[in-house]
Amino acid sequence: MVQAHVDSLENKHASLEALIDEEEHRPHPDDIKLHQLKKEKLRVKDVLTGL
């Protein structure tokens, strides 16, 4: 069960990374959206390192 949770968090982290990359490469990136995505990605990473 713990491994499933870790896998889920890793998938979410990768998805957030992809969204961040996509937003950064837009002609006019939304700075607020980028900030929110990066904050969420950091939160997920913190949870992963705490397991």
Backbone as a chain_set.jsonl record, in Angstrom:
{"seq": "MVQAHVDSLENKHASLEALIDEEEHRPHPDDIKLHQLKKEKLRVKDVLTGL", "coords": {"N": [[0.821, -1.185, 0.0], [1.942, 1.257, 0.769], [3.85, 1.553, -1.235], [2.222, 1.951, -3.451], [1.192, 4.445, -2.86], [3.532, 5.976, -2.938], [4.196, 5.617, -5.64], [2.023, 6.911, -6.808], [2.436, 9.552, -5.919], [4.896, 10.052, -7.167], [4.108, 9.942, -9.835], [2.389, 12.147, -9.896], [4.22, 14.172, -9.351], [5.827, 14.024, -11.654], [3.913, 14.704, -13.565], [3.328, 17.332, -12.831], [5.824, 18.463, -13.327], [5.89, 18.248, -16.115], [3.75, 19.945, -16.784], [4.75, 22.371, -15.841], [6.997, 22.684, -17.486], [5.716, 22.868, -19.966], [4.223, 25.237, -19.614], [6.286, 27.092, -19.237], [7.378, 27.223, -21.754], [5.556, 28.478, -23.335], [4.469, 31.227, -25.402], [3.737, 33.502, -23.84], [4.139, 33.017, -20.779], [2.181, 32.238, -17.88], [2.798, 33.717, -15.001], [1.71, 33.486, -12.438], [0.364, 31.035, -12.509], [2.584, 29.389, -12.994], [3.994, 29.744, -10.591], [2.184, 28.585, -8.766], [2.136, 25.933, -9.7], [4.81, 25.168, -9.318], [5.005, 25.419, -6.555], [3.198, 23.445, -5.716], [4.5, 21.204, -6.775], [6.821, 21.198, -5.229], [5.663, 20.718, -2.727], [4.719, 18.107, -3.093], [7.157, 16.814, -3.485], [8.301, 17.209, -0.962], [6.607, 15.63, 0.602], [7.195, 13.134, -0.485], [9.918, 12.847, 0.247], [9.638, 12.679, 2.927], [8.643, 10.192, 3.427]], "CA": [[0.0, 0.0, 0.0], [2.837, 2.408, 0.802], [4.465, 1.679, -2.56], [1.21, 2.527, -4.346], [1.139, 5.871, -2.527], [4.769, 6.551, -3.478], [4.047, 5.642, -7.102], [1.053, 7.963, -7.113], [3.104, 10.84, -5.716], [5.908, 10.202, -8.218], [3.388, 10.266, -11.066], [1.915, 13.527, -9.768], [5.411, 15.009, -9.469], [6.196, 14.038, -13.073], [2.875, 15.457, -14.28], [3.546, 18.743, -12.522], [7.031, 18.85, -14.062], [5.498, 18.41, -17.511], [2.931, 21.153, -16.872], [5.658, 23.509, -15.657], [7.783, 22.796, -18.72], [4.8, 23.339, -21.013], [3.893, 26.642, -19.347], [7.495, 27.898, -19.43], [7.687, 27.329, -23.177], [4.505, 29.214, -24.033], [4.927, 32.581, -25.764], [3.54, 34.401, -22.703], [3.82, 32.17, -19.62], [1.413, 32.797, -16.772], [3.675, 33.646, -13.831], [0.949, 33.024, -11.266], [0.167, 29.589, -12.692], [3.884, 28.75, -12.794], [4.276, 29.762, -9.156], [1.323, 27.602, -8.119], [2.591, 24.595, -10.092], [6.087, 24.9, -8.656], [4.727, 25.249, -5.126], [2.585, 22.119, -5.559], [5.536, 20.217, -7.048], [7.671, 21.172, -4.047], [4.898, 20.07, -1.664], [4.728, 16.668, -3.382], [8.522, 16.336, -3.23], [8.467, 17.167, 0.487], [5.885, 14.443, 1.099], [7.977, 11.958, -0.911], [11.143, 12.711, 1.024], [9.254, 12.373, 4.299], [8.187, 8.797, 3.56]], "C": [[0.874, 1.261, 0.0], [3.462, 2.629, -0.571], [3.484, 2.288, -3.554], [1.101, 4.031, -4.114], [2.372, 6.588, -3.09], [4.673, 6.665, -4.993], [3.102, 6.753, -7.534], [1.688, 9.346, -6.989], [4.165, 11.09, -6.795], [5.251, 10.556, -9.549], [2.89, 11.707, -11.043], [3.077, 14.499, -9.941], [5.827, 15.134, -10.932], [5.184, 14.835, -13.898], [3.04, 16.958, -14.053], [4.773, 19.269, -13.261], [6.706, 19.109, -15.527], [4.662, 19.681, -17.702], [3.78, 22.414, -16.734], [6.456, 23.744, -16.939], [6.935, 23.361, -19.86], [4.496, 24.831, -20.834], [5.096, 27.546, -19.609], [7.821, 28.124, -20.898], [6.573, 27.974, -23.996], [5.032, 30.601, -24.381], [4.801, 33.586, -24.618], [3.135, 33.567, -21.49], [3.071, 32.937, -18.538], [2.234, 32.616, -15.493], [2.957, 33.127, -12.595], [0.737, 31.515, -11.341], [1.482, 28.842, -12.458], [4.226, 28.668, -11.308], [3.464, 28.691, -8.426], [1.773, 26.178, -8.435], [3.887, 24.229, -9.386], [5.903, 24.676, -7.157], [4.133, 23.867, -4.853], [3.62, 21.017, -5.78], [6.461, 20.081, -5.84], [6.966, 20.478, -2.884], [4.909, 18.548, -1.848], [6.107, 16.091, -3.097], [8.777, 16.223, -1.728], [7.79, 15.946, 1.095], [6.676, 13.182, 0.742], [9.22, 11.769, -0.059], [10.847, 12.386, 2.486], [8.812, 10.939, 4.504], [9.334, 7.858, 3.843]], "O": [[0.567, 2.226, -0.701], [3.589, 3.769, -1.02], [3.889, 3.068, -4.416], [0.936, 4.8, -5.061], [2.259, 7.678, -3.651], [5.031, 7.695, -5.565], [3.36, 7.451, -8.514], [1.498, 10.205, -7.851], [4.309, 12.214, -7.277], [5.774, 11.374, -10.305], [2.96, 12.408, -12.053], [2.937, 15.529, -10.6], [6.144, 16.229, -11.397], [5.561, 15.557, -14.821], [2.905, 17.753, -14.983], [4.763, 20.392, -13.764], [7.191, 20.076, -16.114], [4.853, 20.408, -18.677], [3.553, 23.403, -17.43], [6.57, 24.875, -17.411], [7.384, 24.221, -20.618], [4.513, 25.591, -21.802], [4.942, 28.644, -20.142], [8.47, 29.111, -21.247], [6.648, 28.008, -25.225], [5.946, 31.097, -23.723], [5.676, 34.435, -24.447], [1.949, 33.419, -21.198], [3.305, 34.125, -18.317], [2.352, 31.508, -14.969], [3.546, 32.402, -11.793], [0.911, 30.806, -10.349], [1.502, 27.795, -11.81], [4.695, 27.634, -10.83], [3.991, 27.977, -7.573], [1.791, 25.318, -7.555], [4.043, 23.105, -8.91], [6.577, 23.833, -6.565], [4.509, 23.2, -3.889], [3.625, 20.015, -5.065], [6.84, 18.97, -5.47], [7.596, 19.732, -2.135], [5.084, 17.798, -0.887], [6.221, 15.003, -2.533], [9.394, 15.261, -1.271], [8.336, 15.307, 1.994], [6.811, 12.274, 1.563], [9.543, 10.643, 0.32], [11.711, 11.875, 3.199], [8.623, 10.508, 5.642], [9.126, 6.653, 3.982]]}, "num_chains": 1, "name": "protein.A"}
